[in-house]
Amino acid sequence: MENISSLSRILEASSKVSVVVHTHPDGDALGSGAAMLVYLRERLGKDASLILPDKAPRTLDFIVEGLGALDASENPAAAEGRIAGSDLILILDLNDLHRTEQLASSLAASPAAKVLIDHHLHPDLSAFDLAFSEPERSSTCEFLYFILKELEGGSIGSIPHRSLEALMTGMTTDTNNFANSVIPTTLQMASELLQAGVDRDAIIDKLYHSDREQRIFAFADMVAEHLVILPSGISYMIMTEEMQRSYGLEDGETEGLVNIPLNMECVRLNIFIREEGGLFRVSIRSKRGLSAQHMARDFFHGGGHELAAGGKIFWPEDIPSKDAAAAYLEEIAARFLRNETTN
């Protein structure tokens, strides 16, 4: 794999390493971050720290449990100090430093070597001294798995078991349990991890069989009462902060809701927007033939992958108030379909 020898030299020369992932970390960010952290500490003996721009969601915090991950939203001074004192910064699962939000300026100002490992489109390569970027990968966890394997001369026997577990977990979430973005190397990775003794059944239990009742009831109500399916096959759901409070949802518990309408034959693309701090965060999932990435890029200040993408809606910049969100989504759906047909 290209650049492996350069990465090996950079790792060998480093002493204090920070691992940083994107804001609102998902399973792929947490899985790749945890796997890299444990590898650095246990395999390479480095002084390493995992920095999260904000708290890991309750549904996924088991991935980083006991690792002492630093939550920059709770302790920004400690996070900035750690970045400033590092001689190597590994950036995982993001294509632009701005996706770390409040950490972006500290990262940009740091003189430390910066290495990117990511699978998103259009990386800002100018921000990094070394970059590993393959958008065709199912996940950053998959990409990191093969990078670590190459660092170990083609064997995974010396990679800490917890790193392997974290990589399986993150890959599973980013493929929606092998429903999306699966390529031959995804299955190769899974097979090799199973042979290495990773307990996939335990991972599945933690990911999909450990929900609080409130989350299940919230999903059921959203689909039954708040899902709008347009004649075009585009659907949408809007969740306000008031609704989140009424459901009793915790941070991160809406993860996965965007996928559910795609189980319906009539739905070709689903948009889920969730109010947060004066804006709507947008998640988009689509079936083959409609590009979630194009919609996020063209209408929601975002981006992502062909079938899974995200962005934001601001008011009053995009809509006059949050009450105008439904009309805006229907307008966007029509404009998007015109664009896709034209292109």
N, C-alpha and C positions, 0 to 999 in steps of 0.2 A: 504494500500500500504506500502510495506517495506520501512523503513528509514524515514517515514513521521515524526514520533515523534522526531527523531534526527534533521531533518531539522527545525522543529518548535523551538527546543531549540537553535539551532545555530542562527536562525533569531532573536529570542527574545534577545539573548545576544549581538547582533551586534549593532553598532551605525552608522558607516560609511561604506557603501556598494558600491562596484563597480560591474557593470554587463558588461561582456566582451563577444563579439561574434567573429566569424572568419573573416579573411580578405576577401575582395570583398563580403561584406554581401549581401545575397539574401533575398527573402521575409521571409523565415523561420527564419533566423537569426535576421532580423530587427523586425519581428512580436513577436518572443519570447522575444527579448531584450526589446522592448517597453512595452510589457505586464508585464514583471517582474519589470521594472523600475516604472511604474505607480502603481503597486500593493505595492511595497516597500514604495513609497512616500505617496500615498493616503490612503492605508489601514493600513499600519504598522507605518507610520510617520517617516520613516528612512531618513537620509541624503544619498541619492542614486544618482549614476551617471551611464549613459550608455556610454561605451567607444567602439568606432568603430576603428579597425585598419586602415581603410581608408574610404573615403567618401561614403555615401549611393548613389546608382545610382538614377538618376533623375526620372526614372520610378517608383521607390519605396520610394522616400524620404518622401512622404506624411505619411508613417507609423510612422516616428519619428518626424514629423513636430511639432515645438514648445516645444519639450522635452529637448532641450539643449544638445543633444548628442555630445560627445567630439570626434572629428576626430583626431586620433593620427598621421595621415600623415601630417596634417597641424600644429599641436601643440604637438609634441612628448614630450616636457618637461612637459606640463600640464598633459598629459596622464600618464606618468611615475610617476609624483608627486602624482596624484590621487591614483594610484595603491599602491604606497609606504605608503600612509596615510590611507589606508582602513584596517578595521579589519575583513572584509568578502569580498570574491570575488566569484561571481557567474559566471560560465563559461557555455555558452549556445551554442548549435548547432555545437559543434566540439568535436573530440575525442582525440585530442593531442594539447598541448599548442603551438606546432610549427605552427599550422594553424592560429595563431595570428601574425605570422611572426615577425615584429620588436618589438612586445610587449612580446614575449615569455620569454626573459631573465628576464625582470622585474617581470613578473608573477611568474616565477619559484623561484626568489629570495625573493619574498614577504613572510613574516611569517604569513600573514593572513590565516584564514581558507578558504579553496577552495572547492567549491561545483560544481560538474558537473551535467548538465541536457542535455541529448543528445540522438540521435537515430541512430548514425552511428556505423558501425562495428568496432570491435577491439579497444576499448578505452584504453588509457594509464592510468589505474586506480591508478598507483603508484603516479601520480601527484596530486591526490585529496584526501581531508580528508573525503569526502562523495560523492558518485556517484550514479546518477540515469541514467541508460543506458538500453534502450529497442530498439534494432534495428528494431524490427517488427513494431514499430509505424510508421504511415504515415509521421510524421514530429515531430520536437521538439516542435512546437506549440501545437500539439495534446497532447503530453506527458505532457507538462507544464500545459495545461488546467486541466488535471485530477489530477496533483499534487496540484495545487492551490485549486481545489475543495475539495480534501482530507484535506488540511490545514484548510479549512473552514467548516469542519465537514460534507461534502457531499453536501453542497449547494453552488450555485454560486451567491446568492443574494447579498453578501457583496463584491464581486469582482468588482472593478471599471469598468464602462461600456467601457472606452477606452481600458482597458486590454482585455476585451472580443472581441472588434472589431479587435484589433491587432492579437489576436490568430486566429480568423476566417480568416483574411487576409493571415497570414503566412501559415496556413494549406492549404488554397486554392492554393497558388502558388506552394507549395511543392508537391501537388498531381496533378499539372497541371490541376486545376479546376476539381478534382475528376476523372481524367483519369488514374492516377497511384497510386499504393501503398495504395489503400483504403481498410480498414478493418472495421469490424462492429463498433468499437469504434469511427472511423472517422465520420461515419454517425450519431452516437449517439451524439457526440460533436456538429456537425452541427445543429442537431435538437434542442438540448438544447440551443444553442446560438441564434437560430432563435426565440425560445420561449421567450428568455430573451430580445428580441427586437433589436438584432444586424441586421443592414440593409445590407443584403448581396447584394442587387441590387446596392447600392451605392459603395460597395467594388468592385464589378465586373466592374462598370463604370470606376473607378479609375485604376484598373489593366489592363483592356482589351479594353477600349473604349476611351482612352485619349492619344493615340500615336501621335507623331509628324509625319507629312507627310514623312519626311526624313527616318524615321525608316521603314515605310511601303514600300517605294520605294526600300530601301536597301534589305529588306527581299525578295521582289519580284525578284530583280536582282540576288541575291545570289542563289535562287532556280532555276531561269531560266537559268543563265549563268555559275554558278560555282558549281553546285551540280554534283558530279560524282557518278553514281550508278554502282557498280561492278556486274558481273554475279552472284556472291555469295549472293547478297542481302544486302551487306554492302555498305553504301554510305559515302561520306565525302564532306566537304566544308572547304576551307581555306580562311581566311580573313586576309590580311596583314594590317599593319598600314597605308600604302598608300591608301588602299581601304577604311578603316575606315574614313580617312580624306576626300576622294573624296565623300563618302556618306554623310558626315556631321554628323556622329553619335557622340553622347555624351556617357560618361561613363555609362555602364549598359544597353545600348539600344540594345545590341545583345542578351540579356536574352530572352530565348524562341525560338530563331531561330533553335536550335538543334532539337527541337521537330517536326518541320514541315514536314521533309521528311518521318517520320513514318506514316503520313496520307496515304502514297502510299502503296498499297498492296505488291508491289515488294520489299520494303525496310524492312529489318529485324533489322538492327542496323545502327545508324548514328553517325558519328564522326564530330564534328565541332571544328576547331582549329582557334584561334585568336591570332595574334601577339601582344605582349605587352612587351616592355622594354627588348628586346634581348632574348625572349623565346616565345614559343607558349603555351597558355593556352588551355587545351583540355576539351571538354564536350562530353559525350557519352550518348546516349539514345538507348534502345533496346526494342524489343518485347519479349514476353515469349519464352524461348528456347535458347536465347543467353544472356550471362551474361556481362552486361556493367561493373560490378564490377571486374570481372576477367580480362577483357581487360585493365582497368585502372591500376589495381594492377600489372599485368605482364609486361606491355609495356610502361606505361606512368607515373611511379613514383607516382601513385595516389591510389584512392579507391573510395568507395561510396556504393551504394545499387545495388541490382541485376539488376534493369532496368534503373538506373540513376547513373552515376559516372563521375569522372573527374580526371585530372592530368596535366602534363606538358611535353613539349618536349624542350630539351636544345640543343643548338649548341655551340661548336662543339662536345659536349659529345655524343649526340644521332644521330645527322645528321651534315654533314660538313658545311652546310649553310641552310638558310631558303628556298632556291630554291629547296632543296632536299626533302621538306616536302611531296609532293605528292607521290613520289616513296616510301618514308618511310611508309606512311599510307597504300599503297597497299601491301607492304611487310608484315606489321603488320597484316593486314586483313587476309592474307593467313596463316601466322603463328598462329594467333588466332584460326582460324577455324580448323586447324590441332590439336591444343591443346584441343579444346572443343570436337572434335570428339573422340580423344584418351581418354579423361577423361570421 
